[in-house]
Amino acid sequence: MKIKKIAIIVTLILMGTTSCGSSNYIQDDKKIVTNEETGQSLQNNILCKPTEKELYDIYEKYNDQLKTKLEDLPECKNFTPNKIKYHGLWESFFVKPLAYIILKIGEFINNYGISVMLVGLGIRLILLPFAKKSMDQSENMKKAAPEIKRLEKKYANKTDSESMMMKSQETMLIYKKYKINPVSGCLIAFIQLPLFFAFLQAINRVPAIFEDSLLGMKLGMTPWIGISKGNYLYILLIILIILTTYLSFKNSMKQTEINSEMERQMQFSLKFMIIMISIASFSLPTAIALYWVVTNGFIVIQNYVFKKLNERKK
């Protein structure tokens, strides 16, 4: 389950940074249009007007591809979720409200980069009870593991329907004994994935966010372009992306009781995912990279605290 969750997250990142889902990007001769100054791919469903002349001129050039024409878009400072009539429950309940929150907090503190990180942390705090429940389920699975292994051994060579039914019943009794709910352990994945994808969309569709900067790094600029322009802070950003990703994924693996064969598979998957994230990190807009680093850092600290609390209970 952990591997599936990681795979889904990586897929979503790649969808947000490559040509996947290209129908939402401005295209020229079937190629996605990027801002040459920042390397960011430009979406055709932006929520408000850009203010920088160079960026405005690009959107104006492809105004016929925009789902809402430039002249009909509000200024980003005047954006509200009900201003733009894009349809869809996911967009109405996730993307536009999230974009609005980032904008308002950014205006209040006068920096959208810090706003992105604060909203990312806010989302993790909201998910904290679900994360705690998920980790508790993992701890309970570890306690139940010896009995599950004995059960697997008991029915190892039995494939008839009666034996399978008995095995299922005994498994449920073990789950009940250790208060294990297989569904609740996956709950956080189903909750956080739409939020994560909505966050990517909210950032990519609000020009005011990727026009801003933090610590000399433009929020819409990709590390690849930033490094090529001589800003080596982007190297540090890539290192932080890889490090926090590795630590959070590694910690997730430790939460699961695994056998030697599964451990080999998970180690291979971890290495594969880290390589994929490392490659993707060069094309992530800085705003998304900041969100990724902060939330993964939060997960590492969160899991450490949960682990210490569980150790005190023993």
N, C-alpha and C positions, 0 to 999 in steps of 0.2 A: 504493500500500500504506500509506503514511504517513497519507493522508487517511482511508482505511478504519479504521485503528487509532484515529485521533483521534475519528472518528464513533462508534465502539463505546464508547470511554471516556466521551464526553459522554452517550451513551444510558444507560449504567450509572449515571452520576451522577443523571440525571433520574429514573431508575427508583427510586433510593434516596431522592429528595427530593419526589416527586410521587405521584400516585395510581396509577402503574404498579405492577403487582404488589400490588394492594390486598388480595389474599386473605391477606397476611401482616400486615395492620394491623387494629387494633380499629376497628369501624365502629358508628356510631349513625345509624340511618335512612339507611343507604347512604353516609354521609359518614365519612371517616377521622377518628378521634378524635385530637386534639392536646392536649398539655399547654399550657394557656393561659399559664402562667408563662414557658415557654421557646419555644413555637412548634414543638416537636418532635413529629412524628407517632409514635404509640405502636404498636409491633408486638405481635402476639398470641402470639409464640413466644419470649418472653424466656427467658433461661437461668438467672436467679436472682432473688431477691426484691428489690424496691426497699426502701430504708430510710427515705427521707423520707416523712412521714405524708401529705402532699398527693398525692404520686405514688402511694403505696400505695393510698390511697383510690380513685384513678381506676381502677387495675387491679382493685381489689376490686369496684368497681361493675360491671365488665365481665368478671368472673371466669369466667362461662360461655363467653366467647369465647376464653379462653386455651387454648392447646394443652396446656399443663400447668398445672393449677390452682395458685393462689398457695400453698396449704397444702402442696403437694407439691414446691415449688421450694426449693432450698437457699439459704442466705445466700450472697451473692456471694463472701465471703471463704472459704467452704467449697466453692466450685464446682470440680469437676474434669470433664474431658471425658466421662467415662463416667457422670456423675450423671443427665443428662437423656437420655431415649431417643428423641430425634428421629432419624428414619431418613434415610439418604442418604449416599453416599460423600463427596460434596463437603462436606457439613456435618460429617461425622465426621472427615475428614482436613484440612479447612481452617478452617471457622468456629469450632468449639468449641476446638481446640488454640490458635488465634490469640487467642480471647477469654481463655483460661486464661493464656497468656503475658503478655498486657497486664495482666491482674489481678495476677499474681504480681510482675511488675516494678513495677507501680504501688504495691503494698503495701510493697515493699522500699524504694522511694524516696519513698513517702508522697505521690505525686501521679500520678493517672492521665493527666493531660494530657501530662506529660513522658514517661510510659510509652508513650503512643500515638505520640509523635514518635520515640522511641528504637526502637520496634518497626518503625515505617515505614522508618527509616534502616537497620535490620537487614535488612529485606526487600530494600532497594536494594543492599546489600552482597552479599547472596546472589545477586542477579541481575547483579552487576557483570561476571562473565566472559561472560555471554550478551550484555550490552550492548556489551562490547568487541568481541565477535565480530560483532555486528550493525553496529557502526560500521566495522569493518575491511571488511566486505562492501560498505558504502556507498563507502568509499574505493576499493576495487577496481573498483566499478562506474563511478566517475569516470574511472579510468585506462582502462577498456575502452570508455567512451562514444564516442570518435572512431571506433573500429572498428565499433561497433554502428551508428552513424549511417551509415557507408559501406555497411554491409550492408543497412540499410533502404533506402538510395538505390538500391543494386544491384538489389533485388527490388521496387522501388516499383510497377512496372506489371505484375508477374507474379503471377497468381493460380492458375495450374494446380497440381495436386497435386505434380508432380515438383519444381517450383520451390520450393514451400512446404517440401517435405522437405529439399531442399538448403539452404534458408535455416535451417531448424531445426538441421541438422547443423553448419553453419558457426557458428551462434550458440553451440552447445554447445562447439565448439572454442575460441571466444573465452572462454567462461566457464572452460573448463579452463585456458587460458593464464594467466588472471588470478586463478585459484583462487576463482571465484565459485560459491557454492552458493545458489540462489534460496530454497530452503527454510529454510536456517539464518538468513537475514536476517530472517525472520518469526518465528523461534522465540521471541524474548523477548516478543512480543505474546501468543502463546498461553500463555506461562507466567505473565506478570504480570496478565492480565485476571482469571483466577479468584482470584488472591491479592488483587487490588484489590477485587473484589466481596465476597470473604470478609471483608476488613477493614471494609467498610461494615456488613456484617451483624453482625460481632463487636461493633462499637461500638453499633449500634442496639439490640442485644438484651441488653446488660449494663447494668442500671440504675446500678450503682456507678460506671460510667465517666461517664455523662451527668449524674450527681448531683454530681460533683466540679467543681472550677473551677481556672483557671490565670490569673494576672495579673488577677484580678477578672472574668474571663469564665467563665461557667458552661459546661461542656463540652457540655451538651445544648441550650443556647440557640442560636437562629439569629440571625445578625447583624441581621435585620429587627427582631426583638423587642428585641435588645440595644440597638440605636440608639434605638428608640422609648422605651426606659427611661432614656435619657440616658447610656449607656455608649459613648462615641465611640471606644473602642479597637477596636470592631467595624468602624469605617470603615477603620482601618489594616489590619485583617484582610482585608477585601474587596480593598483595594488590593494587598496581598501575593498574594492568590489570583490576581488578574488579571495582575499583573506576572510572577509566576513561571510562570504558564501560558503567557503570551505568549512569554517568553524560551525556555522549553523547546520549544514548538511551532516557534518561529522557527528555533531551532537544528536541529531535526529536518529542516526544509526545506532548510537549507544543506548537509545531508549527502547530498542527492540531486542528481544531474546532471539538469537539466531544460531543456526548450526554452521559448521565449517563451510559447507557448500554454499549456503546462502550468504555467508560472510564474504566469500570470494566474489560472488555475483554483485554484492553491494559495493565492495571495494572497486570493482571494475566500473560499475555505474557511477560511483562518486567521481572517479578520475575522468570519465567521459563527460559528465555534467560540468565539471570544473573547466575542462578544455573548451566546452561549448560556451560557457559563461565568459571565459577569458576572451574568446574571439568576439562574442557579442558586445562585450564591454567597450570595445573600440568605437562602436557605432551607436552607443546609447547617448542620447542628449543628456547633458550634465544634470538637468533637473531630475530626470528619472534615475540617473546614477546616484545622486544624493539620497533620493528616497530609498533606493535599494540598499545602500550602505547603512543608513540609519536604522531601517527596519530589521535588517539582518543582525546588526549590532545589538539591537533591542532583544531579538530572539535569543542570541547567545547569552546575554545577561539574564533574561527571563528564565531560561532553562537551567542556568546555574543556581539561581535563587530557588526554583522549584525543587531541584535536586537536593539542596541543603535542607529545605523544609521537610522533604520526605525522609531524609536521613535522621532528622530529629525525632520523627515519629516512631522509628524502629527501636 
